[in-house]
Amino acid sequence: MTMENSGLRKVVRASGIKRRKQILEATLRVILRDGIRGVRHRAIAEEAKVPLASTTYYFKDIEELLSETFLFWNHSANIYRDRFRNKILEHLGTDFDQQQLQVTSLRDNIANTFSELAITYVSHQITQHREDRLIELAFHHEAARSEKLRRVVHGSLAGQFDSLKMFYQLIGSDKAEADAQITISVLLRLEQEAVLAGSEINQEKIEDTVRRHINVMLLAASGDQQSKP
Protein backbone atom coordinates (compact mmCIF):
# COMPACT_ATOMS: atom_id res chain seq x y z
CA MET A 1 0.00 0.00 0.00
CA THR A 2 1.39 3.40 -0.91
CA MET A 3 1.56 6.29 1.54
CA GLU A 4 -0.97 8.11 -0.64
CA ASN A 5 -3.53 5.28 -0.43
CA SER A 6 -2.98 4.91 3.31
CA GLY A 7 -3.62 8.61 3.86
CA LEU A 8 -6.76 8.47 1.71
CA ARG A 9 -8.17 5.59 3.75
CA LYS A 10 -7.58 7.50 6.97
CA VAL A 11 -9.44 10.51 5.59
CA VAL A 12 -12.36 8.34 4.44
CA ARG A 13 -12.50 6.56 7.79
CA ALA A 14 -12.45 9.85 9.72
CA SER A 15 -15.18 11.22 7.48
CA GLY A 16 -17.30 8.13 8.09
CA ILE A 17 -16.89 8.37 11.87
CA LYS A 18 -17.88 12.04 11.79
CA ARG A 19 -20.99 11.37 9.68
CA ARG A 20 -22.04 8.46 11.88
CA LYS A 21 -21.73 10.71 14.95
CA GLN A 22 -23.82 13.36 13.20
CA ILE A 23 -26.59 10.81 12.66
CA LEU A 24 -26.50 9.57 16.25
CA GLU A 25 -26.60 13.10 17.67
CA ALA A 26 -29.46 13.98 15.32
CA THR A 27 -31.37 10.91 16.49
CA LEU A 28 -31.08 12.04 20.10
CA ARG A 29 -32.42 15.48 19.18
CA VAL A 30 -35.36 13.95 17.35
CA ILE A 31 -36.15 11.65 20.30
CA LEU A 32 -36.05 14.61 22.66
CA ARG A 33 -38.31 16.67 20.42
CA ASP A 34 -40.70 14.10 18.95
CA GLY A 35 -40.18 10.92 20.97
CA ILE A 36 -39.25 7.53 19.56
CA ARG A 37 -42.14 7.71 17.11
CA GLY A 38 -40.33 10.54 15.34
CA VAL A 39 -37.28 8.40 14.52
CA ARG A 40 -37.51 7.72 10.79
CA HIS A 41 -34.66 7.58 8.29
CA ARG A 42 -35.88 10.65 6.42
CA ALA A 43 -36.45 12.69 9.59
CA ILE A 44 -33.00 11.80 10.91
CA ALA A 45 -31.31 12.62 7.60
CA GLU A 46 -32.98 16.04 7.55
CA GLU A 47 -32.04 16.71 11.18
CA ALA A 48 -28.43 15.60 10.62
CA LYS A 49 -28.25 17.42 7.29
CA VAL A 50 -26.91 14.34 5.53
CA PRO A 51 -28.14 12.46 2.45
CA LEU A 52 -30.95 9.99 3.15
CA ALA A 53 -28.73 7.18 1.85
CA SER A 54 -26.27 7.84 4.69
CA THR A 55 -28.70 6.76 7.38
CA THR A 56 -29.43 3.44 5.67
CA TYR A 57 -25.74 2.94 4.87
CA TYR A 58 -24.63 3.17 8.50
CA PHE A 59 -27.77 1.67 10.07
CA LYS A 60 -29.69 -1.02 8.20
CA ASP A 61 -32.98 -0.38 10.01
CA ILE A 62 -34.58 1.76 12.72
CA GLU A 63 -34.06 -0.90 15.37
CA GLU A 64 -30.30 -0.85 14.79
CA LEU A 65 -30.27 2.95 14.72
CA LEU A 66 -32.05 3.11 18.08
CA SER A 67 -29.77 0.52 19.67
CA GLU A 68 -26.61 2.29 18.49
CA THR A 69 -28.00 5.66 19.56
CA PHE A 70 -28.70 4.31 23.04
CA LEU A 71 -25.13 3.00 23.35
CA PHE A 72 -23.79 6.36 22.14
CA TRP A 73 -25.93 8.24 24.67
CA ASN A 74 -25.27 5.80 27.49
CA HIS A 75 -21.50 6.21 27.16
CA SER A 76 -21.84 9.87 28.13
CA ALA A 77 -24.39 9.13 30.86
CA ASN A 78 -22.04 6.58 32.40
CA ILE A 79 -19.33 9.19 32.92
CA TYR A 80 -21.39 10.93 35.61
CA ARG A 81 -22.59 7.63 37.11
CA ASP A 82 -18.97 6.50 37.39
CA ARG A 83 -18.05 9.69 39.24
CA PHE A 84 -20.83 9.04 41.75
CA ARG A 85 -19.75 5.42 42.19
CA ASN A 86 -16.11 6.46 42.69
CA LYS A 87 -17.10 8.95 45.39
CA ILE A 88 -18.96 6.21 47.24
CA LEU A 89 -16.02 3.83 46.93
CA GLU A 90 -13.63 6.55 48.08
CA HIS A 91 -15.60 6.98 51.30
CA LEU A 92 -15.77 3.24 51.82
CA GLY A 93 -12.03 2.98 51.35
CA THR A 94 -11.00 5.78 53.71
CA ASP A 95 -13.73 6.35 56.30
CA PHE A 96 -15.57 3.06 56.58
CA ASP A 97 -15.24 0.12 58.90
CA GLN A 98 -18.00 -2.49 58.61
CA GLN A 99 -18.09 -2.84 62.40
CA GLN A 100 -19.16 0.80 62.63
CA LEU A 101 -22.60 -0.25 61.41
CA GLN A 102 -23.10 -1.97 64.76
CA VAL A 103 -22.82 1.37 66.59
CA THR A 104 -25.96 3.47 66.20
CA SER A 105 -24.24 6.89 66.31
CA LEU A 106 -21.54 5.86 63.84
CA ARG A 107 -24.10 4.23 61.56
CA ASP A 108 -26.09 7.48 61.56
CA ASN A 109 -22.98 9.41 60.50
CA ILE A 110 -22.31 6.95 57.70
CA ALA A 111 -25.94 7.14 56.60
CA ASN A 112 -25.78 10.95 56.52
CA THR A 113 -22.66 10.87 54.35
CA PHE A 114 -24.08 8.40 51.84
CA SER A 115 -27.47 10.16 51.87
CA GLU A 116 -25.93 13.49 50.95
CA LEU A 117 -23.99 11.89 48.10
CA ALA A 118 -27.12 10.12 46.81
CA ILE A 119 -29.29 13.24 47.12
CA THR A 120 -26.73 15.29 45.21
CA TYR A 121 -26.60 12.62 42.52
CA VAL A 122 -30.38 12.33 42.08
CA SER A 123 -30.91 16.11 42.21
CA HIS A 124 -28.21 16.66 39.61
CA GLN A 125 -29.71 13.98 37.37
CA ILE A 126 -33.18 15.57 37.36
CA THR A 127 -32.20 19.24 37.26
CA GLN A 128 -28.97 19.45 35.27
CA HIS A 129 -29.64 16.40 33.11
CA ARG A 130 -33.41 16.48 32.68
CA GLU A 131 -33.11 16.00 28.91
CA ASP A 132 -31.10 12.83 29.52
CA ARG A 133 -33.85 11.53 31.80
CA LEU A 134 -36.45 12.18 29.09
CA ILE A 135 -34.31 10.31 26.57
CA GLU A 136 -33.74 7.48 29.04
CA LEU A 137 -37.49 7.10 29.65
CA ALA A 138 -38.13 7.01 25.91
CA PHE A 139 -35.53 4.27 25.40
CA HIS A 140 -36.83 2.19 28.31
CA HIS A 141 -40.37 2.39 26.99
CA GLU A 142 -39.35 1.40 23.48
CA ALA A 143 -37.19 -1.45 24.80
CA ALA A 144 -40.37 -3.30 25.76
CA ARG A 145 -41.12 -3.63 22.03
CA SER A 146 -37.67 -3.95 20.50
CA GLU A 147 -35.59 -7.03 21.26
CA LYS A 148 -32.31 -5.51 20.07
CA LEU A 149 -32.83 -2.33 22.08
CA ARG A 150 -33.97 -4.37 25.07
CA ARG A 151 -30.65 -6.19 25.13
CA VAL A 152 -28.54 -3.03 25.26
CA VAL A 153 -30.83 -1.29 27.78
CA HIS A 154 -30.72 -4.38 29.97
CA GLY A 155 -26.92 -4.38 29.72
CA SER A 156 -26.81 -0.78 30.94
CA LEU A 157 -29.11 -1.49 33.88
CA ALA A 158 -27.06 -4.59 34.71
CA GLY A 159 -23.94 -2.41 34.97
CA GLN A 160 -25.65 -0.06 37.42
CA PHE A 161 -26.98 -3.03 39.36
CA ASP A 162 -23.53 -4.58 39.63
CA SER A 163 -22.08 -1.35 41.08
CA LEU A 164 -24.79 -1.21 43.75
CA LYS A 165 -24.39 -4.89 44.50
CA MET A 166 -20.67 -4.35 45.03
CA PHE A 167 -21.46 -1.48 47.41
CA TYR A 168 -23.71 -3.67 49.55
CA GLN A 169 -21.17 -6.48 49.53
CA LEU A 170 -18.51 -4.04 50.78
CA ILE A 171 -20.67 -2.94 53.71
CA GLY A 172 -21.29 -6.56 54.64
CA SER A 173 -24.87 -7.17 53.50
CA ASP A 174 -25.82 -10.83 53.27
CA LYS A 175 -28.53 -9.89 50.76
CA ALA A 176 -26.47 -7.69 48.46
CA GLU A 177 -28.34 -8.66 45.30
CA ALA A 178 -31.76 -7.94 46.76
CA ASP A 179 -30.52 -4.70 48.34
CA ALA A 180 -29.09 -3.52 45.01
CA GLN A 181 -32.39 -4.25 43.28
CA ILE A 182 -34.31 -2.23 45.87
CA THR A 183 -31.95 0.75 45.63
CA ILE A 184 -31.88 0.93 41.86
CA SER A 185 -35.68 0.75 41.83
CA VAL A 186 -35.95 3.61 44.33
CA LEU A 187 -33.49 5.86 42.45
CA LEU A 188 -35.06 5.21 39.04
CA ARG A 189 -38.52 5.85 40.45
CA LEU A 190 -37.46 9.16 41.96
CA GLU A 191 -35.90 10.24 38.67
CA GLN A 192 -39.00 9.23 36.69
CA GLU A 193 -41.39 11.01 39.05
CA ALA A 194 -39.30 14.16 38.87
CA VAL A 195 -39.31 14.11 35.07
CA LEU A 196 -43.08 13.62 34.96
CA ALA A 197 -43.53 16.44 37.48
CA GLY A 198 -41.86 18.91 35.13
CA SER A 199 -41.04 22.13 36.98
CA GLU A 200 -42.96 21.00 40.09
CA ILE A 201 -40.14 18.93 41.56
CA ASN A 202 -40.64 18.09 45.22
CA GLN A 203 -37.08 18.34 46.50
CA GLU A 204 -38.11 17.73 50.10
CA LYS A 205 -39.78 14.45 49.14
CA ILE A 206 -36.66 13.35 47.28
CA GLU A 207 -34.42 14.14 50.24
CA ASP A 208 -36.71 12.44 52.76
CA THR A 209 -37.04 9.34 50.59
CA VAL A 210 -33.30 9.00 49.98
CA ARG A 211 -32.39 9.53 53.63
CA ARG A 212 -35.00 7.06 54.82
CA HIS A 213 -33.92 4.51 52.24
CA ILE A 214 -30.20 4.76 53.07
CA ASN A 215 -30.90 4.51 56.79
CA VAL A 216 -33.09 1.44 56.38
CA MET A 217 -30.61 -0.29 54.06
CA LEU A 218 -27.63 0.34 56.38
CA LEU A 219 -29.71 -0.83 59.30
CA ALA A 220 -30.50 -4.05 57.46
CA ALA A 221 -26.83 -4.52 56.54
CA SER A 222 -25.83 -4.11 60.20
CA GLY A 223 -28.13 -6.94 61.24
CA ASP A 224 -29.55 -4.75 64.00
CA GLN A 225 -33.22 -5.21 63.19
CA GLN A 226 -34.35 -3.93 66.59
CA SER A 227 -32.89 -0.45 66.19
CA LYS A 228 -34.77 2.38 64.57
CA PRO A 229 -33.15 4.34 61.71
Secondary structure, DSSP 8 states (H G I E B T S, - for coil): --HHHHHHHHHHHHHHHHHHHHHHHHHHHHHHHH-GGG--HHHHHHHHTS-HHHHHHH-SSHHHHHHHHHHHHHHHHHHHHHHHHHHHHHHHHHH--GGGGGSHHHHHHHHHHHHHHHHHHHHHHHHTSHHHHHHHHHHHHHHTT-HHHHHHHHHHHHHHHHHHHHHHHHTT-TTHHHHHHHHHHHHHHHHHHHHHHTT---HHHHHHHHHHHHHHHHHHHHT-TTS--
